[in-house]
Amino acid sequence: MKLNVTEIRQSLALGGALLLTLAALALQGCDRADQEAGLPAPGNTPLVVLSAGIDGETPAGTRAAAASTRAAVTTTELTTGSLALFLRGAAGTGYADKNNLKYTYTAAGTPSKWVAIDAANTLYLGAEQASVCACYPHNGDGTCNDPTAIPLTSQAYTATAANLSYDTDRTLDGTGTGCKTSFTLKRAYAKVNFTFTRDNYPSAGKLTQITLANCHTKNTLNIRTGVYATATTAADLSNTVSLTIPADKTPVATADGDAAKNSFLVVPGNIPDYAGATGMGAEVVLTVDGKNVRVLIPKTTLAAWQAGKAYNIRIKLTGTGITLGTVETKDWTTDEVKADGNKPFVPKLP
């Protein structure tokens, strides 16, 4: 049978359309395969993060008050920044490890307020169960790619990625409800502030450096379980400040993130024994009017830095030295850690 020119043209057109359709299907299949990489088949359900909150602070109180009626720790909803998400699947489930996926807050999100920044950062869930944990803020420098060993470093206070909070593993899957979660983040560090007063101190009271000695400055944290490694190295943590302690006994304090009088973030853990001073632990060394004065804090007063606690160490300058008053803690709950006789601690002159 002979075909006329019109029929030949129609046949060629149909053939071309068929080839284009097959090519499109092939590309679609590749895209789908890319989306499902690291997933048990079938499954390409994106994780829905309903909300994220961080442990907040409660009003200050005494140790006695805390022992009887501790105030509940508040949780503040996060409405800015980015989360880092991690996924792990058991052997045989078909999941590939996912690390440091970036989810950013958006007020317009429905139902999720936290969305992946792009397809490469999207956490997909399949039919099998997987474990998912998170930390905040997202760290883009490559140091947070192993959720079992997130590095911690004692340092001057910062609101950046170094001030880590986290939430441990939860089991999720790609079902209708199994793909949704909320995170309540715990603080990874202890925070240390200082409040200074003076009484009959004859000099200017110009404070230029605060050193917190005999503390752990490095460690790692498993954010999947919330377990810290055992810190082994003790060192000093120093911060340059510019702060004058008023002569009229008015207290002056450090402040989070203030370059002139910054507070500290400290790696949690038991405070090591102070060498050569039985029963002592942490040491505070102040450079005041060009001279160093120091306070040793008994371990019966302060034995450990606890994660999520905000400590306020009260110190008084006097004509004969420095006095350590109280060490207050609060959930960042507040206890007071006091010297014998409910008096401030007094640092010794060199």
C-alpha positions in Angstrom: 0.0 0.0 0.0 1.3 3.4 -1.0 1.1 6.4 1.3 0.6 9.9 0.0 2.7 12.7 1.1 0.2 14.0 3.7 -0.1 10.5 5.3 3.7 10.2 5.4 4.0 13.6 7.1 1.3 12.6 9.6 3.1 9.3 10.4 6.4 11.1 10.9 4.8 13.7 13.2 3.2 10.9 15.3 6.5 9.1 15.5 8.3 12.3 16.6 5.6 13.0 19.3 5.9 9.4 20.5 9.7 9.7 20.8 9.3 13.0 22.7 6.8 11.4 25.0 9.1 8.5 25.7 12.0 10.8 26.4 9.9 12.9 28.8 8.9 9.8 30.6 12.5 8.7 30.8 13.5 12.0 32.3 10.6 11.9 34.7 11.7 8.5 35.8 15.2 9.8 36.4 13.9 12.7 38.4 11.8 10.3 40.5 14.7 8.0 41.0 16.8 10.9 42.1 14.1 12.0 44.5 13.8 8.5 46.0 17.5 7.9 46.3 18.2 6.5 49.8 14.6 5.6 50.4 12.8 2.2 50.8 10.6 1.7 47.8 7.9 3.0 47.5 8.3 6.3 49.2 9.0 9.9 48.6 7.0 11.6 51.4 8.6 14.8 52.6 8.9 15.4 56.3 6.5 17.9 57.7 8.0 20.0 60.6 4.9 21.4 62.4 6.9 23.6 64.9 10.1 24.1 66.8 10.6 25.5 70.2 13.6 26.1 72.5 13.8 25.8 76.3 13.5 29.3 77.8 14.2 30.9 81.1 12.2 31.0 84.4 12.3 33.8 86.9 15.2 33.7 89.4 14.7 32.0 92.7 16.6 30.4 95.6 17.8 26.9 95.9 15.4 26.4 98.8 12.5 27.6 96.7 13.6 25.4 93.8 13.8 22.4 96.0 10.2 22.8 97.1 8.4 24.3 94.2 10.5 24.5 91.1 9.0 26.7 88.4 8.3 25.0 85.1 10.8 25.7 82.3 9.1 27.6 79.6 9.5 26.8 75.9 9.7 29.6 73.4 8.6 29.0 69.8 11.3 29.6 67.3 10.2 31.9 64.4 13.5 32.6 62.8 16.6 30.9 61.5 17.3 27.4 60.2 17.2 23.9 61.7 19.7 21.1 60.8 18.0 17.8 60.3 19.6 14.3 60.4 18.2 10.9 59.3 19.4 7.4 60.1 17.7 4.2 59.0 18.3 0.7 60.4 20.1 -1.9 58.2 17.8 -3.3 55.5 15.4 -0.4 55.5 17.0 1.2 52.4 17.6 4.6 53.9 20.9 6.5 53.2 22.2 8.7 56.0 21.2 12.3 55.7 23.2 15.0 57.5 22.7 18.7 58.2 19.7 19.2 55.9 18.7 22.9 56.1 15.1 23.7 57.0 14.3 27.4 57.3 11.4 29.1 59.1 8.7 30.7 57.0 5.6 32.4 58.5 3.6 31.5 55.4 4.1 27.8 55.6 1.0 25.6 55.8 0.9 23.3 57.7 4.7 23.3 58.1 6.4 26.5 59.3 9.8 24.9 58.6 10.6 24.1 55.0 13.7 22.7 53.2 15.6 25.3 51.3 15.7 23.2 48.2 15.2 19.6 46.9 18.7 18.5 47.9 18.0 19.5 51.5 14.5 17.8 51.6 14.2 14.9 54.0 12.1 12.2 52.4 10.5 9.3 54.3 9.5 5.9 52.9 7.4 3.0 54.1 10.0 1.8 56.6 10.7 3.7 59.8 13.7 6.0 60.2 15.2 8.0 63.1 15.3 11.8 62.8 16.9 14.3 65.1 17.7 18.1 64.8 19.9 20.9 66.0 19.6 24.7 65.9 20.9 26.9 64.5 22.0 25.2 61.3 25.8 25.1 60.9 27.0 25.5 57.4 30.8 25.0 58.1 30.8 21.2 57.8 31.5 20.5 61.5 28.0 19.1 62.1 27.9 16.2 59.7 28.0 13.5 62.4 25.1 13.7 64.8 26.8 11.3 67.2 29.8 13.7 67.7 28.8 17.3 67.4 31.8 19.4 68.6 31.3 21.8 71.6 33.8 24.5 72.5 33.7 26.8 75.6 33.7 30.4 74.5 32.4 33.9 74.9 28.6 34.0 74.5 27.3 34.1 71.0 23.8 33.8 69.4 25.3 32.2 66.3 25.5 28.5 65.4 28.1 27.9 68.2 25.2 28.3 70.7 23.8 24.9 70.0 20.4 23.5 70.9 19.2 20.1 69.9 16.4 17.5 70.0 17.0 13.7 70.1 15.8 10.9 67.8 12.2 10.2 67.0 10.9 7.4 64.8 9.1 8.6 61.6 7.9 7.1 58.3 6.1 8.2 55.2 2.6 7.5 56.4 -0.1 10.2 56.8 0.8 10.9 60.4 4.2 9.3 60.7 5.8 12.0 58.5 4.9 14.9 60.9 6.8 16.0 63.9 7.6 19.0 66.2 11.0 19.7 67.9 11.5 20.9 71.5 15.2 21.8 71.6 17.4 21.5 74.6 20.4 23.8 75.2 23.8 22.0 74.8 25.9 24.5 76.9 25.8 26.0 80.4 25.8 29.8 80.4 27.9 31.8 83.0 27.3 35.4 83.9 28.9 37.5 86.6 27.6 40.3 88.8 30.2 42.6 90.5 29.9 45.1 93.4 32.5 46.9 95.5 32.7 48.0 99.1 35.5 50.2 100.4 37.6 49.3 97.4 40.1 52.2 97.0 41.0 52.0 93.4 39.2 52.7 90.1 37.6 49.3 89.8 38.4 49.0 86.2 37.8 45.3 85.1 39.6 44.4 81.9 39.6 40.6 81.8 37.5 37.7 83.2 39.0 34.2 83.3 37.1 31.1 84.2 39.8 28.6 85.0 39.8 24.8 85.5 36.9 24.1 83.2 36.4 21.7 80.2 36.8 23.7 77.0 36.2 20.9 74.4 33.9 17.9 74.1 31.4 16.3 71.8 27.7 15.6 72.1 25.6 12.8 70.6 22.4 14.7 69.6 20.7 11.4 68.7 20.7 10.4 72.4 21.6 13.5 74.3 24.7 11.9 75.7 28.0 13.8 76.1 31.4 12.2 75.6 33.7 12.1 78.7 35.7 15.4 78.7 39.3 14.9 79.7 41.1 18.2 79.2 40.7 21.1 81.6 41.8 24.6 80.5 41.2 28.3 81.1 38.5 30.4 79.3 39.2 34.1 79.2 37.4 37.1 77.8 38.6 40.7 77.5 36.0 43.2 78.9 35.7 46.9 79.6 33.7 47.3 82.7 34.0 49.7 85.7 32.6 48.5 89.0 30.8 51.5 90.7 32.1 52.8 94.0 28.5 53.4 95.3 27.9 49.6 95.7 25.6 49.5 92.6 25.9 46.1 91.0 27.2 45.8 87.4 26.9 42.6 85.4 28.0 40.9 82.3 25.6 40.6 79.4 25.0 38.0 76.7 26.6 39.0 73.5 27.9 42.4 74.7 31.4 42.8 73.5 32.4 45.1 76.4 31.1 42.7 79.1 30.2 39.4 77.5 29.2 36.2 79.4 30.4 32.6 78.7 29.1 29.5 77.1 30.7 26.5 79.0 30.9 22.9 78.0 28.8 20.9 80.6 30.3 18.4 82.9 31.8 17.8 86.4 34.3 20.5 87.4 37.8 18.9 87.8 39.5 19.0 91.2 41.7 22.1 91.5 45.3 21.1 91.8 46.8 21.9 95.2 43.6 23.0 96.8 41.6 20.2 98.4 37.8 20.4 97.8 38.1 23.3 95.3 37.0 23.3 91.7 36.3 26.2 89.4 38.5 29.4 89.7 37.6 32.9 88.7 40.5 35.2 87.9 39.8 38.9 87.4 42.1 41.5 86.1 41.2 44.7 88.0 43.1 47.9 87.8 46.0 46.0 86.1 46.2 43.3 88.9 45.0 39.8 89.0 42.8 38.6 91.9 41.1 35.2 92.2 38.3 33.3 93.7 38.3 29.5 94.2 34.8 28.0 94.4 34.4 24.9 96.6 33.0 21.8 94.9 30.4 21.6 97.7 29.1 24.9 96.4 29.5 24.2 92.6 30.4 20.7 91.5 29.4 20.7 87.8 28.3 22.9 85.0 24.9 21.6 83.8 23.6 21.9 80.3 20.7 24.3 80.0 21.5 26.1 83.2 22.4 29.8 83.4 24.7 30.6 86.3 25.2 34.0 87.8 28.4 34.3 90.0 28.3 37.2 92.4 31.6 38.8 93.3 32.4 41.7 95.6 35.6 43.8 95.6 36.7 45.0 99.0 39.6 46.9 100.4 41.4 43.6 101.3 40.4 41.4 98.3 37.4 40.0 96.5 34.4 38.2 98.0 32.4 35.5 96.3 28.7 36.0 97.1 26.3 33.6 95.5 26.2 31.4 92.5 22.7 31.5 91.1 21.4 29.1 88.5 18.3 29.2 86.4 16.9 27.2 83.5 18.0 29.1 80.5 15.7 27.3 86.8 17.2 29.2 89.4 19.0 27.9 92.4 21.4 29.8 94.5 24.8 28.3 95.3 26.2 30.2 98.3 29.4 30.3 100.3 29.3 29.3 104.0 27.3 31.8 106.0 25.4 33.0 103.0 28.2 35.5 102.2 29.9 36.3 98.9 33.0 34.5 97.9 36.1 36.7 98.3 38.9 36.2 95.8 42.5 36.3 97.1 45.0 38.9 96.2 48.2 37.6 94.5 
